[in-house]
Amino acid sequence: MKTRIRLKLIAAAVLVCALPLTPALAQTAAKPKIALVMKSLANEFFLTMETGAKEHQKAHAAQYDLIANGIKDEQDTANQIKIVEQMIVAKVNGLVIAPADSKALVPVIKKAIDAGIIVVNIDNKFDDAALKEKGIVVPFVGPDNRKGAKLVGDYLAKQIKSGDQVAIIEGVSTTINAQQRTLGFQDAMAAAGAKVVSVQSGQWEIDAGNKVAAAILNAHPDIKALLAGNDNMALGAVAAVRAAGKTGKVAVVGYDNINAIKPMLKDGRVLATADQFASQQAVFGIETALKAVTEKKPQSSLGGVVETKVALVTKDSK
């Protein structure tokens, strides 16, 4: 009798071990899924960001899985919202996002947080008032854009005189990083006594930056410098300066230090740019999200800013 009972218990134990994991156990055993949602992958800056993130995940493959997504251009806000919604459905554990718009993405970010997803903001800061209206906090991991732009503007200021006319080619005007870079450029130009005669949006894009630069050069023939909010627009500005026959007469500066700008720094077509270390920025965001997920921290405990470095880059930089 005892032998029969013992055999039944052994058989039951074997059966339990053979059963598949319940959803709860499977979820516990699974690695966290972190989603990286960027802006335009047509922009070299975000391709660099994606590469850095993938290299980090490869080096930490046992710790988490990565899903990386981007949109077709800098203004494709509607598609970025759809990507976030897809990540909610996919039940990712963490979401690291460089929003295309500082306000328009906030409602879907609240949906993600309500679904239990840890959200971390990189590159372009969410609007504080929009976050407050939705009753959420989202940590920002990224550089001080105003400070970075002022570094570039201060370097330019050494090449121009008080009273010289300059213009600013701004990124998407509804984004905080575009606004902050414009302010940084303006800070530097005010300190130098230069006159900012125009501020126009080049939408972060090469072609739009080229059109805006051409229009500015036509409207202000005495202009001495074009300050572009990113290197894509600086590339467009360089082409406009060349087409206007003003190479060497109108200085161009940018922001981001993408590979395409480096030959222009070397030969002087671009005077300076700022490096905000794209590959590291995504990694810092991922690590922030992953730490919160693994330590089971609530989103409400994650507010604040983690400032990352930004550096001036010129032809003499090493």
Secondary structure, 3 states (H helix, E strand, C coil): CHHHHHHHHHHHHHHHHHCCCCHHHHHHHCCCEEEEEEEECCCHHHHHHHHHHHHHHHHCCCCCEEEEEEECCCCCHHHHHHHHHHHHHCCCCEEEECCCCCCCCHHHHHHHHHCCCEEEEECCCCCHHHHHHHCCCCCEEECCHHHHHHHHHHHHHCCCCCCCEEEEEECCCCCHHHHHHHHHHHHHHHHHCCEEEEEEECCCCHHHHHHHHHHHHHHCCCCCEEEECCHHHHHHHHHHHHHCCCCCCCEEECCCCCHHHHHHHHHCCCCEEEECCHHHHHHHHHHHHHHHHHCCCCHHHCCCEEECCCEEECCCCC
